[in-house]
């Protein structure tokens, strides 16, 4: 099983789920790259950005969706 077939938790970097049928490509936009110490990030076709939390981290964190403020 290739590492790219896993989506890792954005908090602890633990494997969150596996799906070899997802079509990932290397992120080319800074908006798709997380500041989690990972040199490469991958995105899923037709998905702009997403957050994944593993079962251990999900009860400890909230995900907030807000518009991007340009120029702040």
Residue, then its C-alpha position, 0 to 999 in steps of 0.5 A: x500500500x503506497x503512502x499516498x493512498x493514505x490521508x493523514x490526520x492534520x494534527x498528529x499525522x496519524x493515518x486517518x483513512x485509506x482509499x487507493x481509488x482517490x486520485x491525488x495530485x501534488x499540490x501546486x498552490x500555497x493554499x493547498x499546502x499545510x504548515x505541518x512540517x510536510x515538504x509535499x502535500x497532495x490534493x484530491x481532484x475536484x477538492x479545493x482544500x480539506x481537513x482530516x482529523x483521526x478518531x483520537x484528535x476529532x473530539x479535541x478540535x473544532x474545524x472553523x470555516x470562514x471566508x479568506x480575508x485578503x490584505x489583512 
